[in-house]
Structure formats: C-alpha cells, structure tokens
Amino acid sequence: MTIAPALDRTEPRQSAGGFATVSPWIEVTAPLGERYEEILTPAALDFLAALHDRFAHTRHDLLAARLQTRVDAANGRDPRFLPETAEIRADRSWRVAGAGPGLEDRRVEITGPTDRKMTINALNSDAKVWLADHEDATSPTWRNIVEGQLNLGDALRGRLGFTSPEGKEYRVERELAETPTIVFRPRGWHLTEKHLRFHDRTGRAMHASGSLVDFGLYVFHNARRLIELGRGPYFYLPKLESHLEARLWNDVFVFAQNALGIPQGTIRATVLIETIQAAFQMEEILYELREHCAGLNAGRWDYIFSIVKTFRSRGRRWVLPDRAQITMTVPFMRAYTELLVQTAHGRGAHAIGGMSAFIPDRRDPEITERALAAVAADKRREAGDGFDGTWVAHPDLIPTARAEFDRVLGERPNQLERLREDVEVTAAQLLDIPSVGGAVTEAGVIDNIQIAIRYVESWLRGVGAAAIEHLMEDAATAEISRSQIWQWLHDNTVTAEGTRIDQTYIVQAMGEAVRGLPRFEGDRFDDAIQVFRTVALEPEFPTFLTLGAYARFL
C-alpha cells in the first residue's frame, strides 16, 4: 500500500545531464496496521523524503569508505590516530554543547525496546534516563518500527496504556516530568528500511535508510512536545566508524532543526564508541558534533565484536579466547574505557558506562545474588574510573548500579571535573589484543553456537532483547558469538582440550547445540540455523548478521 506524498510531483523533465528528474518522494510498500497513518502522515513522509534527498548519497559514500577500511585492516594496516586531524586534538579550547535539560544527571540509564509494555516499565522505573532502542535491542520488523514510534508518541502525550493477554493492566504511574528522560537510539547507518522506498530526483528507487527513518519520524512527531516538557529530542548514535559519519549526523541535525523551526542546538546526541575505528577518532567525533553533543558511551559488546571483525584474518596472535574471558579488565578494554573518560571529560561531555549482561531471576535467589554481585563490581569500577553513569537492562538492577554511583557522586549530578590527566593511552595499548591470553574451550564453542542461534531465533520472531541463560543477549552479543566461531574456524584454532576447530568439528558441535534447543510451536530455529551457517561458516565474512537475515526473513 502506498501513501501519496504531499510533495508536488512534477512531471519528468530533462536535466542538463539528459535524464528525467522528479521530486523526491517516499513510497510505503508494506500493509498499514491500526493507527499507522498517525505516524506515516503525508507531511512526515515528505520530511523523510527531504532527509533522503539531502543525505542518502553521502551515506552510501561513507558506507563504501567502511569497506576500504576493512580491506586495509585485512592487509595489515592498523587503525591509527589521524595525522590530518592532529590540530583538532591539540587545540584544548573547544568544548561540546554538553547536557541538555533533563540530561544533567545520568547515573543510571535503563535500556530496552519500545514495545508498549517495555515502554511503560521503563518510564515507571527509577532510572534517570531511558534508552528507547530501535537498534540492537529491537528486531526491525515493520510492526516494531512503526508501533514503537506510536508508543513513544503516546508516552509523551500521557495516553500510554497496555493490557496483557492475561488481563493485567499497565499504566505510567507518575507525571511525565518525573519519568526518566528519553534518549532514542535509531538504527545504524548500515541498516535499511525495506518497507519504505525512496525515489530520488532521477526516478531511481532504493530502500530507505533505517537511521534516517527512525530519526526522522521521532524528531518530526515529538521534537516540539519534548521541548514543551522541558527536555528535548535526544539521541544515541550507534556504530559510527569515523568522524565523517559523525559529521553526517551533525548535518542531519542542522537540517532537521531548520526544517522544523526549532533552535539550533536543541538536539543532543550521545555517541556510542563501539568500534575500534571510532576509538581512534573520539576527539574528532566530538568536534564534528560539538554543537549537539552531550556525551560518549562505552558500547563494550559491539566494541569486542569490532575487534574480532577487524582483525579476524590477522593470524593466531589476534584470536580472542572464550567470550566470557574477555572482561572489562583485560588490557585493551581498560585502555579503551580510560581513554573514553579522559576524552569526554576533557571536552565537557558525559562518559557513560556500558551494559552488564547479567540479569536477575526473581525465582532463583542464588542466581540473583550472583548477578547483583557481578553488576555491583562492574559499576563500582566504572564509577571509580570517572564515568558519569551506566546502563542496566532490568529494573531490578537499578538500585545496585545507583548505589555504586551514589557512593562516588553523592549529590553531584556527574563528575565532569575528573579530567583523568593521569591517563596516557597509546595506539599500541588500544591494539594490545594479543596480550589477552585465555583459552578457547569446547564449552565456549557450544555456548557461542547456542547463543547465536537462540538469539537469531528470537530476533526472527520480533524479539530483539532475549534473556538466555541469565544473560541479556542482543544483536551485539550475538555478533560476538558468531564472529568468534568464524575466526576460530578459519584460523584452525585448537581448543584447550586439544580439538582442532574445523568444519567437521563445528558441524558436530552445532548438532550438539541444536539438540539442546527448546523447540516449540511456531519457533524460527530452522531459519536461525540457516542464518548462522551463512554468517559463521561461509568463507566470506558478512559485516553484520542482521543484514542478510533482515533481507531474507523479516
């Protein structure tokens, strides 16, 4: 079904280059559910078309540049601090915009998808911020994307409610001014929205950008309402690999604010530093976004995935051990997080810590006790290192995380004054992957296979954040699992037990893992196994498991 755009479609005309041109427009290629027309209005689609007309081609160019970066890394060229931007790093006079209203205190942020029940639970929580996620914690089904926007709009207008199949009613139990500040995370630059098609001025059609769709619909419908509430349109920016990608986001922000008639600088962004490439360009990323930037976040799980992906073909010295052994205290992770705090605070930006994957079990006190102890230790380290806040994935973890930050912050909203001048991080320290040590075990192989397949199965059913064996798994942790299998297989890694990881062994291990899967009516395990084979066992390494799975199965 197509919604006609409000843009005037001119008749095709000949340009100087000899091809016909028309006004850009957005076509909806999927069925419309209940109330979808409230989000996919002609005016909103016009706005999306304008965003794509201005920025889609730059996006494509930057994605092509990523491919060259990966080729360089495979050929032995390490990421580096850029010599051409040395003056930006050396100039200590510039600062970022910093926190907007409602973002001054971010000591605990709860993350989660934007389905109706999760939205209510997040807004009822005692977190300071809710990361409303359309990226790694959301399976990008057409329903999730559009209804997520509906839920956010309803929440901001005080009309959000939900009744479970069992008849239990959920409502936001406090005034909007007292709920956690919403920071919305759109999809990364690499993802498309195949249910919307952009027709450019030449008449060529392409899938819309997931980033521009998510950002555009949220800011178009909610920016003014957020300002009325004394807050603002705030965003987390995922998966950046260069300062040029940050520049593109800044240009998008400037354009959107002009188009919507809101003051420049109203938008605030927190950038996830979750790729090794971005770790070497933190200063430049802050500089490009300085009029709109609130902070940096240590996206630890995607960062580990980026390490495996970037150096997967470098040989045995670059092979990482079992996922569980890659803790935040290994040298290259310590270097990354300490540099992040120093860089952020040196420019007036918040430094936000990462997600602990542990989750409590209300039916098992022993598991809950272990989870809370692990979370407390993790958050104690972050607060002590100078972070201003942290992430949790479950409301029951908020008191534990808050207690560790309260102990350090007291009544202060943050610790921006801690400049961490004692930190000196070199390129060699960021790249010190070979010193991690540890071992690859047969149990680690089985765990990775099961986690990847079980997560993908959940994702294919439309659930993007899945509790698996008392850990919260999302697309990032699944990416670690499948990319490690790919690396171990193609390196012929030998397990601690003396077994060589080859194709025969992985197929056998898959059989063992699959036998233990909890099958049920309507499950998507057969499709998930197909996805896993493609992203973990084929000679070519897909850059993201979600790309092929989205194209084939959603």
PyMOL commands that set and color helices and strands:
alter all, ss='L'
color gray80, all
select helices_A, chain A and resi 36-39+42-74+83-90+116-124+142-156+176-178+210-228+243-260+276-279+282-288+300-311+316-318+323-325+331-346+365-385+395-409+427-430+434-436+442-460+475-491+503-515+525-537+545-553
alter helices_A, ss='H'
color red, helices_A
select strands_A, chain A and resi 13-14+20-21+25-28+108-113+129-133+161-163+169-171+181-185+192-199+205-209+234-237+268-273+293-298+350-355+389-392+466-468+471-473
alter strands_A, ss='S'
color yellow, strands_A
deselect
rebuild
show_as cartoon
